[in-house]
């Protein structure tokens, strides 16, 4: 060291340590010593650029199952069953009673008829009256039981008096069919065989009741209404040539000769697409040409 040069004692000591370390590494592993020094130089350099991101890791373990959700709201379907008798009918198995009443078929006012689907709740009125409606005009005036309007009700097997005089008051009650409005958990349909054989319900449907295929009806003034053949109202459990009775605003009810009922007829496979053969059926033989039906509810 030349005179006048001054060196920090710590720097001199660090230099001596490096020299001794270099000698030891050279004696043990010349290649390793070079790598060691290269690493030291790399560490002494500024930070290099960031490398590329590695591949994504594997999915973690599955979490715990969540708590069950709330139950869905039940959707009820209303159907109506008519006893065609004096007793209130039972609701079919799997359904529940909503209310009972009297079987309204249709009404006629101002010489126009308006019918009720016998499979719906509208055909089961809670209370009976020979005139269950009134009419109103633009003069802010309403009239009740003041003109020749009609109401028609499903009837019972109760025989009329021999005199065929109109029945009135409490004497009307035995002639009016009772009904029940029932709530079903699934859809309900009617299936018609168009034969005298009772049809089967579709797969995954169950039978509620069997009957006869009722289509339509007319009476005073050739007015009337009909039933949708898919509705349970088109499958009446009893067949009668006169299944309904006519009532008037003056408080009387009776059967009349201009009342007609229309039923789905049987059709043989060999008679399809051919001219129907005229036929007249007498009492005791009427059911031989009336189609049978079954009311079915979808299984849930």
Residue pairs with C-beta under 8 A, 6 or more apart in sequence:
1 7
22 33
22 37
25 32
25 33
25 36
26 33
74 185
76 183
76 184
76 185
77 183
77 184
77 185
77 186
77 187
77 188
78 98
78 120
78 121
78 181
78 182
78 183
78 184
79 95
79 119
79 120
79 181
79 182
79 184
79 188
79 232
79 295
80 118
80 119
80 120
80 121
80 123
80 124
80 179
80 180
80 181
80 182
80 232
80 233
81 89
81 90
81 91
81 92
81 179
81 180
81 182
81 209
81 232
82 89
82 103
82 118
82 123
82 124
82 154
82 177
82 178
82 179
82 233
82 236
82 237
83 89
83 177
83 178
83 179
83 180
83 237
84 103
84 154
84 155
84 156
84 157
84 177
84 236
84 237
84 238
84 240
84 243
85 156
85 157
85 177
85 178
85 238
86 156
86 158
86 173
86 174
86 178
87 178
88 100
88 178
88 179
88 180
89 178
89 179
89 180
90 180
91 97
91 180
91 182
92 182
92 184
92 208
92 209
92 295
92 297
93 208
94 184
94 185
94 206
94 297
95 182
95 183
95 184
95 185
95 208
95 297
96 182
96 183
97 180
97 181
97 182
98 121
98 180
98 181
98 182
98 183
99 124
99 126
99 180
99 181
100 124
100 178
100 179
100 180
100 181
101 124
101 125
101 126
101 127
101 128
101 178
101 179
101 181
102 124
102 125
102 126
102 127
102 128
102 153
102 176
102 177
102 178
102 179
103 118
103 123
103 124
103 153
103 154
103 176
103 177
103 178
103 179
104 116
104 122
104 123
104 124
104 125
104 132
104 151
104 152
104 153
105 115
105 116
105 118
105 123
105 152
105 153
105 154
105 217
105 225
105 244
106 113
106 114
106 115
106 116
106 151
106 152
106 217
106 224
106 225
107 113
107 114
107 132
107 133
107 149
107 150
107 151
107 152
108 114
108 149
108 150
108 151
108 152
108 219
108 220
108 221
108 223
109 133
109 135
109 149
109 150
110 135
110 149
111 221
111 223
112 223
113 223
113 224
113 225
114 225
115 217
115 224
115 225
115 226
116 122
116 123
116 225
117 123
117 227
117 228
117 231
117 233
118 154
118 214
118 227
118 231
118 232
118 233
118 234
118 236
119 188
119 190
119 227
119 228
119 231
119 232
119 233
119 234
120 231
120 233
121 181
123 179
123 233
124 179
124 180
124 181
125 132
128 153
128 172
128 173
128 176
129 151
130 151
130 172
130 247
130 248
130 249
130 250
130 251
130 252
130 253
131 144
131 145
131 149
131 151
131 247
131 248
131 249
131 251
132 151
133 149
133 151
134 142
134 143
134 144
134 145
135 142
135 143
135 147
135 149
136 142
136 143
145 249
145 250
145 251
146 249
147 249
148 248
148 249
149 248
149 249
150 219
150 220
150 246
150 247
150 248
151 246
151 247
152 217
152 219
152 244
152 245
152 246
152 247
153 176
153 177
153 244
153 245
153 247
153 253
154 176
154 177
154 179
154 243
154 244
155 175
155 176
155 177
155 240
155 242
155 243
155 244
155 245
155 255
156 174
156 175
156 176
156 177
157 238
157 240
158 174
158 175
160 167
160 254
160 255
161 167
164 254
164 255
165 254
166 252
166 253
166 254
167 175
167 252
167 253
167 254
168 251
168 252
168 253
169 251
172 247
172 253
175 245
175 253
176 245
184 297
185 297
185 300
186 297
186 298
186 299
186 300
187 297
187 298
188 208
188 232
188 295
188 296
188 297
188 298
189 205
189 230
189 231
189 232
189 295
189 296
190 213
190 229
190 230
190 231
190 232
190 233
190 234
190 235
190 293
190 294
190 295
190 296
191 199
191 200
191 201
191 202
191 293
191 294
191 295
191 296
192 199
192 213
192 229
192 234
192 235
192 264
192 291
192 292
192 293
193 199
193 291
193 292
193 293
194 213
194 264
194 265
194 266
194 267
194 291
195 266
195 267
195 291
195 292
196 266
196 287
196 288
196 290
196 291
196 292
197 292
198 210
198 292
198 293
198 294
199 292
199 293
199 294
200 294
201 207
201 294
201 296
202 296
204 298
204 299
205 296
205 297
205 298
205 299
206 296
206 297
206 299
207 294
207 295
207 296
208 232
208 295
208 296
208 297
209 235
209 237
209 294
209 295
210 235
210 237
210 292
210 293
210 294
210 295
211 235
211 236
211 237
211 238
211 239
211 292
211 293
211 294
211 295
212 235
212 236
212 237
212 238
212 239
212 263
212 287
212 290
212 291
212 292
212 293
213 229
213 234
213 235
213 263
213 264
213 290
213 291
213 292
213 293
214 227
214 233
214 234
214 235
214 236
214 243
214 261
214 262
214 263
214 264
215 226
215 227
215 229
215 234
215 262
215 263
215 264
216 224
216 225
216 226
216 227
216 261
216 262
217 224
217 225
217 226
217 243
217 244
217 259
217 260
217 261
217 262
218 224
218 258
218 259
218 260
218 262
219 244
219 246
219 256
219 258
219 259
219 260
220 246
220 256
220 258
224 260
226 262
227 233
227 234
228 234
229 264
232 295
234 264
234 293
235 293
235 294
235 295
236 243
239 263
239 286
239 287
239 290
240 261
241 261
241 286
242 255
242 259
242 261
243 261
244 259
244 261
245 253
245 254
245 255
246 253
246 254
246 255
246 256
246 259
247 253
263 290
263 291
264 290
264 291
264 293
265 289
265 290
265 291
266 288
266 289
266 290
266 291
271 277
279 289
281 288
281 289
